[in-house]
Amino acid sequence: MSNNHVYEKTTHGVSVSVNPEYLEDQSAPDDGQFTWAYHVHIKNVGERTVQILTRHWKITNIKGESHEVIGDGLVGKQPVLEPGDVFEYTSGTPLTTPSGFMSGTFHAVAEGGEILDLKVPDFSLDSPYTRTAVH
């Protein structure tokens, strides 16, 4: 179930958009297991070549419990993006609650050696089991 909502943010001439998708077939709501895929689209809209070196994710469930994922590259790659280039990948995350959110940063180096923090837009992880309150 894709929520068809794309979250987008541009920093340092690099646009990062994310489209999360709840994976019903990989979830077990009765056992407190909820799983999402998130599709990431990165485009260099600036004028300098950049290379993404590391990622830093913060994943938070609806109870406010969070954990961080820090590692080299994106799905095993450290893509080099020349102006106009695009890099796309899909990854996933489980939660023990029916909703939550993710935020993140990609650490990159620009042509000339400048270190850049590329912000990933905060995005919501919502399953059909999320209760909505009407006030």
Beta strands, then each sheet from edge to edge (+ up, - down):
strand 1: 7-11
strand 2: 14-22
strand 3: 34-44
strand 4: 50-61
strand 5: 66-72
strand 6: 80-81
strand 7: 86-95
strand 8: 99-110
strand 9: 115-126
sheet 1: 1+ 2- 3+ 7-
sheet 2: 5+ 4- 6+
sheet 3: 5+ 4- 8+ 9-
end
